[in-house]
Amino acid sequence: MAEEQHIEEEEQYEGDGMDTAEGMVGQDEQADELEAMKQKLKELEEEAAKLRSTQGGVPEDAEQEAAPEAGSKEEADTRSVFVNNVDWGATPEELQQHFASCGTVNRVTILTDKFGHPKGFAYIEFLEADAVDNAIMLDNSELRGRQIKVMRKRTNVPGLKRGRGRGRGRGYGPPRGRGYYGGYAPRGRGRGRGYAPY
C-alpha cells in the first residue's frame, strides 16, 4: 500500500514538468529576464547618479555639515523672520539677496495657494539668531517697489487661537425678523401642511 502511494506521488511529480526539457527552457527564460532587469536597474542608478552630479546635488553628509542641527522647530523659529507684503513676482533669490546684509540666509520660503500662486508673504530662516535683529531693521524697506513688513516669526501653539466656534453657524432655519416673505408663508404646489407621509 505504501509502495503504491509512493509510485503515484512520483508520477504526479514527473507530470509537473519540472524534469522535462520544457521546464528547463522556462527557467532559462526567467533567468535571462532577471538578468536583463538587473542590468536595467544598474543603468538607471548610474543615470540617477549622473543627474545628481550635474544638477549640483550635494551629498547628504555635506548638507548636514553646512546647516547646524536644527534640533526643534521652535529653535528654527527663533532664527526666522516673517516678511509680509511681498510682491507676487518676487523670487527666493531676490529675497535672499535683499536680506544678505543681515546674515547668512539658510532658507527662503514663499508661501503659495493650492494653485501655486504666491500669497504675498514669506519666511526667511538664518543660520545665526543674531541675524533676526538685523533683519527686523529692514522693516518698511522697499523690495520690487513695495514696502515690506518684517517681524519675528512666531511659533504656533496648537489650539491656542482656536475658539469654541459659533455652533452650526448662520444660514440654518428661517431668516430672522418678520419670517418668510414679510410674514406670509409661501404657497407652492405642495400637498399642504396637513399631509405628512412619514
C-alpha positions as CSV (number, residue, x, y, z in Angstrom):
1,M,0.0,0.0,0.0
2,A,2.8,2.4,0.9
3,E,4.6,1.4,-2.3
4,E,1.5,2.3,-4.4
5,Q,1.3,5.8,-2.8
6,H,5.0,6.4,-3.4
7,I,4.7,5.4,-7.1
8,E,1.6,7.7,-7.5
9,E,3.5,10.6,-6.0
10,E,6.4,10.1,-8.3
11,E,4.1,10.0,-11.3
12,Q,2.5,13.3,-10.2
13,Y,5.9,14.9,-9.7
14,E,7.0,13.8,-13.1
15,G,3.8,15.2,-14.6
16,D,4.6,18.7,-13.2
17,G,7.1,19.2,-16.0
18,M,10.0,20.0,-13.7
19,D,12.3,17.3,-15.1
20,T,11.3,17.9,-18.7
21,A,13.2,20.0,-21.2
22,E,10.2,22.4,-21.4
23,G,10.6,23.2,-17.7
24,M,14.3,23.9,-18.1
25,V,13.7,26.2,-21.0
26,G,11.2,28.2,-18.9
27,Q,13.7,28.5,-16.1
28,D,16.4,29.8,-18.6
29,E,14.0,32.4,-19.9
30,Q,13.2,33.6,-16.4
31,A,16.9,33.8,-15.5
32,D,17.5,35.8,-18.7
33,E,14.6,38.2,-17.8
34,L,16.0,38.6,-14.3
35,E,19.5,39.4,-15.6
36,A,18.0,42.0,-18.0
37,M,16.1,43.6,-15.2
38,K,19.2,43.8,-13.0
39,Q,21.2,45.3,-15.9
40,K,18.4,47.9,-16.5
41,L,18.3,48.8,-12.7
42,K,22.1,49.3,-12.7
43,E,21.8,51.6,-15.7
44,L,19.0,53.6,-14.0
45,E,21.1,54.0,-10.8
46,E,24.1,55.2,-12.8
47,E,21.9,57.7,-14.7
48,A,20.4,59.0,-11.4
49,A,24.0,59.5,-10.0
50,K,24.9,61.5,-13.2
51,L,21.8,63.7,-12.8
52,R,22.6,64.4,-9.1
53,S,26.2,65.4,-10.0
54,T,25.1,67.6,-13.0
55,Q,22.4,69.3,-11.0
56,G,24.8,70.3,-8.3
57,G,23.4,67.8,-5.8
58,V,25.3,67.9,-2.6
59,P,25.9,64.7,-0.7
60,E,23.8,64.2,2.4
61,D,26.8,64.5,4.7
62,A,27.8,67.8,3.3
63,E,24.2,69.2,3.8
64,Q,24.3,68.2,7.4
65,E,27.6,69.9,8.0
66,A,26.6,73.1,6.2
67,A,23.5,73.7,8.2
68,P,23.7,73.5,12.0
69,E,21.4,70.9,13.6
70,A,18.0,72.5,13.9
71,G,17.1,70.4,16.9
72,S,13.5,71.5,17.0
73,K,11.0,73.6,15.2
74,E,11.0,76.2,18.0
75,E,14.7,76.7,17.7
76,A,14.4,77.2,13.9
77,D,11.7,79.8,14.5
78,T,14.0,81.8,16.7
79,R,16.3,82.2,13.7
80,S,13.5,83.1,11.3
81,V,11.5,86.3,10.3
82,F,8.1,86.7,8.7
83,V,8.0,89.1,5.7
84,N,4.6,90.5,4.6
85,N,3.5,92.5,1.5
86,V,6.0,90.6,-0.7
87,D,5.4,91.2,-4.4
88,W,3.9,88.2,-6.2
89,G,6.6,88.2,-8.8
90,A,9.5,88.1,-6.2
91,T,11.8,85.1,-6.3
92,P,13.5,83.4,-3.4
93,E,16.8,84.6,-4.9
94,E,15.7,88.3,-4.7
95,L,14.6,87.9,-1.1
96,Q,17.9,86.1,-0.2
97,Q,19.8,89.0,-1.8
98,H,17.7,91.6,0.0
99,F,18.4,90.0,3.4
100,A,22.0,89.0,2.7
101,S,23.3,92.1,4.6
102,C,21.6,90.8,7.8
103,G,23.4,87.4,7.9
104,T,23.7,84.1,6.2
105,V,20.3,83.0,4.8
106,N,19.7,79.3,5.3
107,R,16.2,79.1,3.7
108,V,13.6,81.2,1.9
109,T,10.1,80.0,1.8
110,I,7.5,81.9,-0.2
111,L,4.0,80.5,0.6
112,T,1.6,79.8,-2.2
113,D,-2.0,78.8,-2.5
114,K,-3.3,75.5,-3.9
115,F,-2.8,76.7,-7.4
116,G,0.8,77.7,-6.9
117,H,0.3,81.4,-6.9
118,P,2.2,83.3,-4.2
119,K,0.1,84.6,-1.2
120,G,2.3,87.7,-0.7
121,F,4.3,86.7,2.3
122,A,7.5,84.7,3.0
123,Y,9.6,83.2,5.8
124,I,13.4,83.7,5.9
125,E,15.5,81.4,8.1
126,F,19.0,82.5,9.0
127,L,21.9,80.4,10.3
128,E,22.5,82.7,13.2
129,A,19.9,84.0,15.7
130,D,21.6,87.5,15.7
131,A,20.7,88.0,12.1
132,V,17.0,88.2,13.1
133,D,17.6,91.6,14.8
134,N,19.4,92.9,11.8
135,A,16.5,91.7,9.5
136,I,13.9,93.5,11.6
137,M,15.8,96.7,10.9
138,L,14.8,96.2,7.2
139,D,11.1,96.7,8.2
140,N,9.4,99.1,5.9
141,S,12.2,98.8,3.4
142,E,11.3,98.6,-0.3
143,L,11.5,95.4,-2.4
144,R,10.3,95.4,-6.0
145,G,8.6,98.7,-5.4
146,R,6.6,97.5,-2.4
147,Q,7.1,98.4,1.2
148,I,7.7,95.1,3.1
149,K,6.8,94.4,6.7
150,V,9.4,92.4,8.6
151,M,8.7,90.8,12.0
152,R,9.9,87.9,14.1
153,K,8.4,84.6,13.2
154,R,6.2,83.3,16.0
155,T,5.9,79.7,16.9
156,N,2.4,78.3,16.6
157,V,1.0,76.7,19.7
158,P,-1.6,74.1,18.7
159,G,-5.1,75.0,19.9
160,L,-4.2,78.5,21.2
161,K,-6.1,80.6,18.6
162,R,-9.0,78.2,18.1
163,G,-12.1,79.2,19.9
164,R,-15.2,77.2,20.5
165,G,-16.8,78.3,17.3
166,R,-20.3,79.6,16.7
167,G,-22.1,76.3,16.7
168,R,-23.7,75.4,13.4
169,G,-23.4,79.0,12.2
170,R,-25.9,81.1,10.4
171,G,-27.9,80.0,7.5
172,Y,-30.0,77.2,9.0
173,G,-33.6,77.8,9.7
174,P,-35.9,80.7,8.7
175,P,-34.4,84.2,8.4
176,R,-34.6,86.4,11.4
177,G,-37.0,89.2,11.6
178,R,-40.5,89.0,10.1
179,G,-40.1,85.5,8.8
180,Y,-40.8,84.2,5.3
181,Y,-41.7,86.9,2.8
182,G,-42.5,89.6,5.3
183,G,-44.7,87.4,7.5
184,Y,-46.5,85.4,4.8
185,A,-45.8,81.7,4.3
186,P,-45.0,80.7,0.8
187,R,-47.8,78.9,-1.1
188,G,-46.5,76.4,-3.5
189,R,-47.8,73.4,-5.4
190,G,-47.1,71.0,-2.4
191,R,-49.7,68.8,-0.8
192,G,-50.2,71.3,2.0
193,R,-49.3,71.2,5.6
194,G,-51.8,68.5,6.6
195,Y,-50.2,65.7,4.7
196,A,-47.1,64.0,6.3
197,P,-46.4,60.5,4.9
198,Y,-43.7,59.7,7.4
